[in-house]
Amino acid sequence: MLCGLLLALPAPVLGQVVPLSRGAPPRVRGLIVYHYSGQTFLRWESAGTHVRRYIVYRSRRPLRTALALRQAEQRYDIAPGSAVNRRLSDVLRLPVFYRLPGPRGVLDAGRECFVATTTESGRWYYAVTAVGPDGEFRQIRPGKNAVQSGVREQVAVPAAIFQGRHTYDGRGIDVFAHWTTNRDIPGYPAMGTLPSQAYNFAVQKNGKADIHPLTVRLHGRGDHFLNHANRNDNPQEYILALDDAIGATDTPSFWFGYDRGLDFSRRGRLPESAPGSGVVDYTLRRLRWSIEWAVRKLPIDSTRIILMGASMGGSGAAFSALHLGDRIAAVRALIPRLDYTAADTLETPHGRSALRLFRSLWGGVEQQPRTIDGDRVYDRLDYAARLASEDLRDTPPLRVISGRADSVVGWRQMLDVYRAADSTASGGMFFWDTRGHDSGSRHPWSPQQLPVELARYRSDRSWPAFSRVSANADPLREDIGQMNAAVTWYEPVIDEPARWSVGITRTTLLMRDSVYTVTGPLSADITPRRLQRFRIVAGGDYEWTMSAGGSTLATGTQRAERDGELTLRALVIPPRRARLEIRPVVGPLPNR
């Protein structure tokens, strides 16, 4: 998966290369260097099987002597086999090589490569040497292992490079790679601790429409991106399937990030505890960049982007939505871990393994590791705490399905989330049943795993968040239940400066063997979210009306406690379709 990184063990040779004769120094030849979209791509011929590593030199001055190499501004150690797309090779179980841009970009087993992201525009010179059993062979031969003239580079947002269409699970999938760096540039923040690291992602195109909804899929721990690129739920949707496997270790970052002092260039185990240099949300940055790339390059409706995943992917979807809410229309999370400090899985083998990995990536809970922004890492990974502390006015709707017998992420960790969702009127919809850590189709709430209900949400349109619904089940007592899903809404949503209105009705929920509906009295708190034109001012009074069939069923007034946020308490939901309308009160209120 890496192009241009030093590994502790050489990558497997996936083709025929010419071995060096004993005692012959390893010579690099055939160096080609060119610049494309903010990155400079290097390729050269393999120097033989005895090479231990390559060294890429980068300098503002010509590199023509060994002395010039010592004075070069930058140098990078590269493992042999750098042309191998190791992650994709492992997934497909066949040798796959990177493709660099342009006609000279096709690589094979006799080639090596490196990608340098430009952080400062200007002219740069490159040279590549090889290190063999007797050390580095530092002879410079312009036109062979060093460029004869400088390469003009320009800072720009790098492009994802098409890697080809690969067949997986019987269907062709377009695979792309983009090379990240450890330094920030405008529009392309550091996305890892390594100067050159390639990440794969897949795009699956469905339907013939002019513009398509996009589903962004995040895989679980131990899984991979191609396994989620074919499962389309909408015949017109495009799928963007991302990968979370860091460096030579293929370690997951849980769709968040890791300590900036960690080195993922070498195979082997990570340190027992992160070095404490500060945690960076590298993967969250990469997730945002990948979505922005899709918006720029694909014929998608940028207001209809759904984020979804299961297990680690479900956790990543839920937490990422709090950060990417301006881009995400709706979120679905299956069997997620929503509290990375929860203690109810510590005694299971999987729980102990996860805790060791958390400690290696971020540091232990008792160490109170922090991000480079000063936030406590485990506060960032506590969903209930995030709901209580963050501005939720523009948050997307979240649908979560959990299992009471889940011994991997635990069940009790969800209880605080349920309470926080209701107390903050976040609009989360929650389902639980008797499943374990399983997202299969044989469980009572399996029909609710389909994201069909989420397809109507838009990132540029308001929606009603339901909370404290009187039909909510008790998660401590009921094996199968739901929260905030017994009420739903229907079009049109009217969002004008002086009026907000939406259709309100009771829900009939499809279960595996039956349907769920509420026939008795029903009430709910309703909070308009993601308002576009309707303005709510702290301290302002607002009149609401519930009507049906031209008749007024109920009316009242409510004072807003915060700008942009108004929650109507305990509204009675009639058994027939009704419409809720909210208007600002003009003039003095009657005596109350």
Secondary structure, 3 states (H helix, E strand, C coil): CCCCCCCCCCCCCCCCCCCCCCCCCCCCCCCEEEEECCEEEEEEECCCCCCCEEEEEEECCCCCCHHHHHCCCEEEEECCCCCECHHHHHHHCCCCECECCCCCCECCCCEEEEEEECCCCEEEEEEEEEEECCEEECCCCECCCECCCCEEECCCCCCCEEEEEEEECCEEEEEEEEEECCCCECCECCCCCCCCEEEEEEEECCCCCCCEEEEEEECCCCCCHHHHCCCCCCCCCEEEEECCCEHHHCECCCCCCEECCCCCCCCCCCCCCCCCCCEECHHHHHHHHHHHHHHHHCCEEEEEEEEEEECHHHHHHHHHHHHCCCCCCEEEEECCCCECCCCCCCCCHHHHHHHHHHHHHCCCHHHCCEECCCCEHHHHCEHHHHHHHCCCCCCCCEEEEEECCCCCCCCCHHHHHHHHHHHCCCCCEEEEECCCCCCCCCCCCHHHHCHHHHHHCCCCCCEEEEECCCCCCCCCCCCCEEECCCEEEEEEEEEECCEEEEEEEECCEECCCCEECCCCCCEEEEEEECCCCCCCCCCCEEEEEEEECCEEEEEEEEECCECCECCEEEEECCCCCEEEEEEECCCCCCCC
